[in-house]
Amino acid sequence: MVDPIIYLLIRKKIYLMGKKLYVGGISYDTTEDGLKEAFSKEGTVESATIITDKFSGRSKGFGFVEMSSDEEAEKAKEAFDGKELDGRTLKVDEARPMKKRDDSGGGYGGDKF
C-alpha cells in the first residue's frame, strides 16, 4: 500500500526538488563550469545548467544547480543567496517544478467565426 501523503503528492503533481536549486541573477559572463566550481565549495555538484535563449544563445540570467544531497543543497542555498558571483547578486532557492503552460501557440487565436 502506498503512503497516503506520497499518493497525494503524486496525484496533485507536487514534487519535492530539495537537491535542485534555482539560481537567479547570474552574470552573462558566468559559465556553467564557473557556476559548478563556485557551488562545489559547499558540496558535490551533480549538475550546473545556465538557461540560454534558444535564438541568440545568450544566458537568460538564471539556471539550476543540483547538489548530491538535500543537506548540501541547503548549505549551498545559505552560502550563496544574496551573495555576489561575477559582479551580480545571486538569488538562490529550492527549484520548483515547471508550471504547465497553455500551448495555444500565440496571441492571434481569438474567437473564430
mmCIF file of the C-alpha atoms, coordinates in Angstrom:
data_MODEL
# 
_entry.id   MODEL 
# 
loop_
_atom_site.group_PDB 
_atom_site.id 
_atom_site.type_symbol 
_atom_site.label_atom_id 
_atom_site.label_alt_id 
_atom_site.label_comp_id 
_atom_site.label_asym_id 
_atom_site.label_entity_id 
_atom_site.label_seq_id 
_atom_site.pdbx_PDB_ins_code 
_atom_site.Cartn_x 
_atom_site.Cartn_y 
_atom_site.Cartn_z 
_atom_site.occupancy 
_atom_site.B_iso_or_equiv 
_atom_site.pdbx_formal_charge 
_atom_site.auth_seq_id 
_atom_site.auth_comp_id 
_atom_site.auth_asym_id 
_atom_site.auth_atom_id 
_atom_site.pdbx_PDB_model_num 
ATOM 1   C CA . MET A 1 1   ? 0.000   0.000  0.000   1.00 0.00 ? 1   MET A CA 1 
ATOM 2   C CA . VAL A 1 2   ? 1.234   3.480  -0.882  1.00 0.00 ? 2   VAL A CA 1 
ATOM 3   C CA . ASP A 1 3   ? 1.681   6.046  1.873   1.00 0.00 ? 3   ASP A CA 1 
ATOM 4   C CA . PRO A 1 4   ? -1.321  8.463  1.638   1.00 0.00 ? 4   PRO A CA 1 
ATOM 5   C CA . ILE A 1 5   ? 0.950   11.527 1.714   1.00 0.00 ? 5   ILE A CA 1 
ATOM 6   C CA . ILE A 1 6   ? 3.082   10.217 -1.159  1.00 0.00 ? 6   ILE A CA 1 
ATOM 7   C CA . TYR A 1 7   ? -0.058  9.345  -3.121  1.00 0.00 ? 7   TYR A CA 1 
ATOM 8   C CA . LEU A 1 8   ? -1.428  12.859 -2.599  1.00 0.00 ? 8   LEU A CA 1 
ATOM 9   C CA . LEU A 1 9   ? 1.847   14.472 -3.663  1.00 0.00 ? 9   LEU A CA 1 
ATOM 10  C CA . ILE A 1 10  ? 1.952   12.379 -6.829  1.00 0.00 ? 10  ILE A CA 1 
ATOM 11  C CA . ARG A 1 11  ? -1.749  12.840 -7.619  1.00 0.00 ? 11  ARG A CA 1 
ATOM 12  C CA . LYS A 1 12  ? -1.531  16.618 -7.198  1.00 0.00 ? 12  LYS A CA 1 
ATOM 13  C CA . LYS A 1 13  ? 1.760   16.606 -9.123  1.00 0.00 ? 13  LYS A CA 1 
ATOM 14  C CA . ILE A 1 14  ? 3.666   18.155 -6.243  1.00 0.00 ? 14  ILE A CA 1 
ATOM 15  C CA . TYR A 1 15  ? 7.247   17.021 -6.432  1.00 0.00 ? 15  TYR A CA 1 
ATOM 16  C CA . LEU A 1 16  ? 9.880   17.803 -3.857  1.00 0.00 ? 16  LEU A CA 1 
ATOM 17  C CA . MET A 1 17  ? 13.036  19.009 -5.520  1.00 0.00 ? 17  MET A CA 1 
ATOM 18  C CA . GLY A 1 18  ? 15.213  19.561 -2.457  1.00 0.00 ? 18  GLY A CA 1 
ATOM 19  C CA . LYS A 1 19  ? 18.511  18.773 -4.155  1.00 0.00 ? 19  LYS A CA 1 
ATOM 20  C CA . LYS A 1 20  ? 17.914  21.048 -7.136  1.00 0.00 ? 20  LYS A CA 1 
ATOM 21  C CA . LEU A 1 21  ? 18.409  24.774 -6.659  1.00 0.00 ? 21  LEU A CA 1 
ATOM 22  C CA . TYR A 1 22  ? 17.172  27.691 -8.747  1.00 0.00 ? 22  TYR A CA 1 
ATOM 23  C CA . VAL A 1 23  ? 19.904  30.306 -9.175  1.00 0.00 ? 23  VAL A CA 1 
ATOM 24  C CA . GLY A 1 24  ? 18.801  33.743 -10.403 1.00 0.00 ? 24  GLY A CA 1 
ATOM 25  C CA . GLY A 1 25  ? 20.788  36.896 -11.119 1.00 0.00 ? 25  GLY A CA 1 
ATOM 26  C CA . ILE A 1 26  ? 23.565  35.049 -12.926 1.00 0.00 ? 26  ILE A CA 1 
ATOM 27  C CA . SER A 1 27  ? 26.005  37.295 -14.784 1.00 0.00 ? 27  SER A CA 1 
ATOM 28  C CA . TYR A 1 28  ? 26.179  36.953 -18.565 1.00 0.00 ? 28  TYR A CA 1 
ATOM 29  C CA . ASP A 1 29  ? 29.904  36.278 -18.023 1.00 0.00 ? 29  ASP A CA 1 
ATOM 30  C CA . THR A 1 30  ? 29.303  33.268 -15.752 1.00 0.00 ? 30  THR A CA 1 
ATOM 31  C CA . THR A 1 31  ? 29.802  29.865 -17.377 1.00 0.00 ? 31  THR A CA 1 
ATOM 32  C CA . GLU A 1 32  ? 28.319  26.541 -16.317 1.00 0.00 ? 32  GLU A CA 1 
ATOM 33  C CA . ASP A 1 33  ? 31.804  25.426 -15.258 1.00 0.00 ? 33  ASP A CA 1 
ATOM 34  C CA . GLY A 1 34  ? 32.214  28.585 -13.186 1.00 0.00 ? 34  GLY A CA 1 
ATOM 35  C CA . LEU A 1 35  ? 28.831  28.054 -11.539 1.00 0.00 ? 35  LEU A CA 1 
ATOM 36  C CA . LYS A 1 36  ? 29.692  24.429 -10.777 1.00 0.00 ? 36  LYS A CA 1 
ATOM 37  C CA . GLU A 1 37  ? 33.079  25.405 -9.364  1.00 0.00 ? 37  GLU A CA 1 
ATOM 38  C CA . ALA A 1 38  ? 31.565  28.053 -7.077  1.00 0.00 ? 38  ALA A CA 1 
ATOM 39  C CA . PHE A 1 39  ? 28.852  25.755 -5.699  1.00 0.00 ? 39  PHE A CA 1 
ATOM 40  C CA . SER A 1 40  ? 31.284  22.850 -5.278  1.00 0.00 ? 40  SER A CA 1 
ATOM 41  C CA . LYS A 1 41  ? 32.745  24.746 -2.306  1.00 0.00 ? 41  LYS A CA 1 
ATOM 42  C CA . GLU A 1 42  ? 29.573  23.744 -0.422  1.00 0.00 ? 42  GLU A CA 1 
ATOM 43  C CA . GLY A 1 43  ? 29.386  20.096 -1.548  1.00 0.00 ? 43  GLY A CA 1 
ATOM 44  C CA . THR A 1 44  ? 29.265  17.768 -4.517  1.00 0.00 ? 44  THR A CA 1 
ATOM 45  C CA . VAL A 1 45  ? 27.597  19.315 -7.559  1.00 0.00 ? 45  VAL A CA 1 
ATOM 46  C CA . GLU A 1 46  ? 25.753  16.774 -9.708  1.00 0.00 ? 46  GLU A CA 1 
ATOM 47  C CA . SER A 1 47  ? 24.970  19.296 -12.461 1.00 0.00 ? 47  SER A CA 1 
ATOM 48  C CA . ALA A 1 48  ? 25.012  23.012 -13.193 1.00 0.00 ? 48  ALA A CA 1 
ATOM 49  C CA . THR A 1 49  ? 22.950  24.427 -16.052 1.00 0.00 ? 49  THR A CA 1 
ATOM 50  C CA . ILE A 1 50  ? 22.557  28.008 -17.232 1.00 0.00 ? 50  ILE A CA 1 
ATOM 51  C CA . ILE A 1 51  ? 19.389  28.624 -19.255 1.00 0.00 ? 51  ILE A CA 1 
ATOM 52  C CA . THR A 1 52  ? 20.036  30.300 -22.587 1.00 0.00 ? 52  THR A CA 1 
ATOM 53  C CA . ASP A 1 53  ? 17.888  31.988 -25.206 1.00 0.00 ? 53  ASP A CA 1 
ATOM 54  C CA . LYS A 1 54  ? 17.200  29.495 -27.991 1.00 0.00 ? 54  LYS A CA 1 
ATOM 55  C CA . PHE A 1 55  ? 17.742  32.069 -30.745 1.00 0.00 ? 55  PHE A CA 1 
ATOM 56  C CA . SER A 1 56  ? 20.707  34.142 -29.557 1.00 0.00 ? 56  SER A CA 1 
ATOM 57  C CA . GLY A 1 57  ? 22.358  31.544 -27.301 1.00 0.00 ? 57  GLY A CA 1 
ATOM 58  C CA . ARG A 1 58  ? 22.838  34.248 -24.672 1.00 0.00 ? 58  ARG A CA 1 
ATOM 59  C CA . SER A 1 59  ? 22.260  33.496 -20.996 1.00 0.00 ? 59  SER A CA 1 
ATOM 60  C CA . LYS A 1 60  ? 18.832  34.381 -19.635 1.00 0.00 ? 60  LYS A CA 1 
ATOM 61  C CA . GLY A 1 61  ? 20.452  35.171 -16.274 1.00 0.00 ? 61  GLY A CA 1 
ATOM 62  C CA . PHE A 1 62  ? 19.253  32.129 -14.371 1.00 0.00 ? 62  PHE A CA 1 
ATOM 63  C CA . GLY A 1 63  ? 19.980  28.456 -14.069 1.00 0.00 ? 63  GLY A CA 1 
ATOM 64  C CA . PHE A 1 64  ? 19.882  25.387 -11.878 1.00 0.00 ? 64  PHE A CA 1 
ATOM 65  C CA . VAL A 1 65  ? 22.411  23.610 -9.694  1.00 0.00 ? 65  VAL A CA 1 
ATOM 66  C CA . GLU A 1 66  ? 21.760  20.079 -8.478  1.00 0.00 ? 66  GLU A CA 1 
ATOM 67  C CA . MET A 1 67  ? 23.628  19.044 -5.350  1.00 0.00 ? 67  MET A CA 1 
ATOM 68  C CA . SER A 1 68  ? 24.215  15.431 -4.278  1.00 0.00 ? 68  SER A CA 1 
ATOM 69  C CA . SER A 1 69  ? 22.100  15.693 -1.107  1.00 0.00 ? 69  SER A CA 1 
ATOM 70  C CA . ASP A 1 70  ? 19.370  17.812 0.460   1.00 0.00 ? 70  ASP A CA 1 
ATOM 71  C CA . GLU A 1 71  ? 21.794  18.866 3.212   1.00 0.00 ? 71  GLU A CA 1 
ATOM 72  C CA . GLU A 1 72  ? 24.380  20.108 0.706   1.00 0.00 ? 72  GLU A CA 1 
ATOM 73  C CA . ALA A 1 73  ? 21.668  21.940 -1.227  1.00 0.00 ? 73  ALA A CA 1 
ATOM 74  C CA . GLU A 1 74  ? 20.526  23.728 1.935   1.00 0.00 ? 74  GLU A CA 1 
ATOM 75  C CA . LYS A 1 75  ? 24.126  24.602 2.800   1.00 0.00 ? 75  LYS A CA 1 
ATOM 76  C CA . ALA A 1 76  ? 24.723  25.992 -0.707  1.00 0.00 ? 76  ALA A CA 1 
ATOM 77  C CA . LYS A 1 77  ? 21.465  27.983 -0.567  1.00 0.00 ? 77  LYS A CA 1 
ATOM 78  C CA . GLU A 1 78  ? 22.502  29.591 2.713   1.00 0.00 ? 78  GLU A CA 1 
ATOM 79  C CA . ALA A 1 79  ? 26.021  30.291 1.407   1.00 0.00 ? 79  ALA A CA 1 
ATOM 80  C CA . PHE A 1 80  ? 25.065  31.862 -1.940  1.00 0.00 ? 80  PHE A CA 1 
ATOM 81  C CA . ASP A 1 81  ? 21.645  33.502 -1.563  1.00 0.00 ? 81  ASP A CA 1 
ATOM 82  C CA . GLY A 1 82  ? 22.234  37.254 -1.608  1.00 0.00 ? 82  GLY A CA 1 
ATOM 83  C CA . LYS A 1 83  ? 25.960  36.856 -2.321  1.00 0.00 ? 83  LYS A CA 1 
ATOM 84  C CA . GLU A 1 84  ? 27.874  38.111 -5.346  1.00 0.00 ? 84  GLU A CA 1 
ATOM 85  C CA . LEU A 1 85  ? 29.247  35.967 -8.153  1.00 0.00 ? 85  LEU A CA 1 
ATOM 86  C CA . ASP A 1 86  ? 30.983  37.621 -11.109 1.00 0.00 ? 86  ASP A CA 1 
ATOM 87  C CA . GLY A 1 87  ? 29.649  41.034 -10.052 1.00 0.00 ? 87  GLY A CA 1 
ATOM 88  C CA . ARG A 1 88  ? 25.970  40.046 -9.734  1.00 0.00 ? 88  ARG A CA 1 
ATOM 89  C CA . THR A 1 89  ? 23.930  39.299 -6.606  1.00 0.00 ? 89  THR A CA 1 
ATOM 90  C CA . LEU A 1 90  ? 22.507  35.796 -6.719  1.00 0.00 ? 90  LEU A CA 1 
ATOM 91  C CA . LYS A 1 91  ? 19.033  34.688 -5.672  1.00 0.00 ? 91  LYS A CA 1 
ATOM 92  C CA . VAL A 1 92  ? 19.171  31.021 -4.657  1.00 0.00 ? 92  VAL A CA 1 
ATOM 93  C CA . ASP A 1 93  ? 16.094  28.998 -3.741  1.00 0.00 ? 93  ASP A CA 1 
ATOM 94  C CA . GLU A 1 94  ? 14.789  25.467 -3.970  1.00 0.00 ? 94  GLU A CA 1 
ATOM 95  C CA . ALA A 1 95  ? 13.758  24.695 -7.532  1.00 0.00 ? 95  ALA A CA 1 
ATOM 96  C CA . ARG A 1 96  ? 10.065  24.155 -8.178  1.00 0.00 ? 96  ARG A CA 1 
ATOM 97  C CA . PRO A 1 97  ? 8.511   22.076 -10.947 1.00 0.00 ? 97  PRO A CA 1 
ATOM 98  C CA . MET A 1 98  ? 7.810   23.966 -14.135 1.00 0.00 ? 98  MET A CA 1 
ATOM 99  C CA . LYS A 1 99  ? 4.222   25.153 -14.328 1.00 0.00 ? 99  LYS A CA 1 
ATOM 100 C CA . LYS A 1 100 ? 2.086   23.670 -17.049 1.00 0.00 ? 100 LYS A CA 1 
ATOM 101 C CA . ARG A 1 101 ? 1.745   26.184 -19.860 1.00 0.00 ? 101 ARG A CA 1 
ATOM 102 C CA . ASP A 1 102 ? -1.174  26.649 -22.197 1.00 0.00 ? 102 ASP A CA 1 
ATOM 103 C CA . ASP A 1 103 ? 0.256   25.665 -25.551 1.00 0.00 ? 103 ASP A CA 1 
ATOM 104 C CA . SER A 1 104 ? -2.100  27.815 -27.594 1.00 0.00 ? 104 SER A CA 1 
ATOM 105 C CA . GLY A 1 105 ? 0.655   28.951 -29.940 1.00 0.00 ? 105 GLY A CA 1 
ATOM 106 C CA . GLY A 1 106 ? 0.311   32.724 -29.844 1.00 0.00 ? 106 GLY A CA 1 
ATOM 107 C CA . GLY A 1 107 ? -1.926  35.683 -29.334 1.00 0.00 ? 107 GLY A CA 1 
ATOM 108 C CA . TYR A 1 108 ? -3.925  35.769 -32.553 1.00 0.00 ? 108 TYR A CA 1 
ATOM 109 C CA . GLY A 1 109 ? -6.297  32.916 -31.684 1.00 0.00 ? 109 GLY A CA 1 
ATOM 110 C CA . GLY A 1 110 ? -9.358  34.819 -30.520 1.00 0.00 ? 110 GLY A CA 1 
ATOM 111 C CA . ASP A 1 111 ? -12.865 33.594 -31.172 1.00 0.00 ? 111 ASP A CA 1 
ATOM 112 C CA . LYS A 1 112 ? -13.399 32.034 -34.553 1.00 0.00 ? 112 LYS A CA 1 
ATOM 113 C CA . PHE A 1 113 ? -16.480 32.823 -36.594 1.00 0.00 ? 113 PHE A CA 1 
# 
